[in-house]
């Protein structure tokens, strides 16, 4: 066999995913190196270390058995909900909003973990639900409850972006679970009716301003519209090949806000241009395509829903962030995975990747068994 | 579809998943394509637009205010120059917390409560990017204190620049004007970004305003790379400013300063002219403002001082002060008589008055001058002589001569406005009042009363023309190649006669013996004038309320036999010509012996409380102590202009129709029949008018 040249243990790893992610994350480190004015500190080195650590974590997850994940789905969900309540309580006592738990050695953001957590929970739920009940209320109401509790808790923080993110993954799982299509059409119609009401009652002032600014960025170019305007200037001035590595004036002269986190894509686009943007989108498309392929080839309902939900969670991150920096979505504070600096979101996405890898491993084994 | 069958098996669910996952995959791909298309749109199609925006973010073009052209005197001494200094400005639009910023600046710059209050007023009135000056002329320590804290003071600018500096301050206030920050109106008129560049000043008054374009120059520019917070990263390009052109005047700076200081606490004007060229050597209006204090805007204390002062420091009395000239017109009238063919030996017997129609017109000397010919009429300023012959010669001839000698004329000068006054004649009265000219109008006009109104510059021009016989035009801008003035066509014999009589005013048995110059071999010729302000039943014109006192005039030239310098002095409400001629004498002395004249002045200033600048500083301290921040807020420019216009309108108010005989006022030294000994004024004692013959001033009741 040709594979003999490389040791079996290494050759067995899913390099078709690891290599694109390594490329993407290295590109991210390069962007952060430039954003720091040509310094590895404070972001680029840490970004690489984070990746190494979370890649190891993903590989460990990929070896989890199907039964183990089924087993931890509900207890894990309960623990995460309790942590969200705890965060809310600490925030209430401390006065003001809080999203993190300080564990001493690291800060933990339970709402981040809830993104893969809710996907796992719902996949497990529909796995146990008898197919015959798919069209009855029992297929929807418990799922809605499972989604509603953490979403409301996150909204209270308040963190609109994460709440949407949690909902997106969950809704896709529910959709793929085969619930009647007319329910989704009805829900969509209801949402359109409710959004204006929710906009004026549920949202905080600053959230409302972000949405209004998104709709008309020029209305307040030096206020809340500033971020979007400057981001578009950064991307637009990059052109086809960009201004060159380390030559981005928008990021280096601090016109671009959050150049190393939420707006890292704009930092990249200014220096690498359209070509750099196509590269990032291409890698994401490759990974998303892989994720959906794994889901479609998965051996059972649980694995299918799990892999597809995790894929969509990654997609939602990428789509909302890139739409935001290009002025197609409000500023919601969602980073771009593997590019933006920040451990929490990287951990979430690597959990998703690890889970999809696990599903891929299960399907190989089952196909191997059957074949 | 799922809904087709009631029984749902795991197989149908798997099929459903297959179909729906294609939808999700399609959605993901669709969004991916959308994002790529969006990026192509922004980055490729609209690249030009965003590149420009990015460049305008990155590169900041800073204008460097040009150095303003200097204003020089005839010997290139600076009347207005530039001083390098440190300054601090505010940009209202960039302030985040104005109150905190002002408080902090107040501490760092050690501003007084009044200065802070004024600053708040200015900030309230300013808007947008119009810079507000906080302080200029700072020392290094205070400048550095602000500079290092700039990152914490958004909207505050600290920079090196040049500020306008008038070495002699109040002496040149009315002549040169002042500079100040461009107003919103200026900017609306001339959309020039230079106008809102911090540290840039435009001319607001006088020559500074009239020659704004010539003095301004072209700004320099600095292209710098800046961060979003305005921090300069590096210089990209630098262009030096082009300084404005210097403006050279005919003024003599030392003489201008001396004349201004010699006015002391009086209100009035001094004009000195060169009798050969028409060059104006000094043009002083006092009291004045200090243009150095105006360039940072007028503060509340300064405004209070200006508004309280009944001497109207904001009015340029040389050009816009109109006064009845009194007896200073008599040499001019005498020339008109001579031209009309009157024999100078022709005489009248002055018994102290002359009946004209049913009124008696008094001579200022109620005891009478006895036998009076033309020479005595001038040097003793006998009114009856002029009453008598003016009726014979007629007003038209006198008015023609007045205009020939420059009265009633608006000169071709680069100034912002002249009040040209009135030379009355029969046509004028018909047009103005629709009444025929009456004999008593002639009588009043010949002694410079009635409708006759002139400004001090016109008096100086008249004097210089009488002295030289040339059609001199007053000139303010130095020009060595100016055309030679033409002759007026007056007979030299007539001029010599008048010159001799005017010399006798000072050096002979005249009305101003004490005006004799303390200079060997230089004899000055002159003519006194005392002009009544209110009728005798309100005030005797010598004492009482200041605003009712007579105006004092003196016109003179020297040397009398070879005229070189002509001078006119007006002391508003000075109580008579005795207030004016000592000033004229000392100013003329300064032209020949500056040291001697300065010695006299320094003695006087010791008694007045110092130079005008020192006196203003003292007054400022008193006002600050008395009123402090409770003084009303300062006027803006428009209000200032209105206040000035009001003062002018009051001064130029046409007299009510006149049916009275003027009451000629006593001339100072005339009581002495013999030539008074010419003495320089004693240092420390301002020359006092000699005791006027009291009998002459006795009220005679209303004219019969």
Interface residues (C-beta under 8 A of the other chain):
Chain A: X131 X132 X133 X134 X135 X172 X175 X176 X177 X178 X180 X181 X182 X230 X232 X233 X234 X235 X236 X237 X238 X239 X240 X249 X250 X253 X254 X255 X269 X270 X273 X274 X277 X278 X281 X284 X285 X288 X289 X292 X295 X296 X301 X304 X305 X308 X312 X315 X319 X322 X323 X326 X327 X328
Chain B: X1 X2 X3 X6 X7 X8 X9 X10 X12 X13 X14 X16 X17 X18 X20 X21 X24 X25 X28 X29 X31 X32 X34 X35 X36 X38 X39 X40 X42 X43 X44 X46 X47 X49 X50 X51 X53 X54 X55 X57 X58 X225 X226 X227 X228 X229 X233
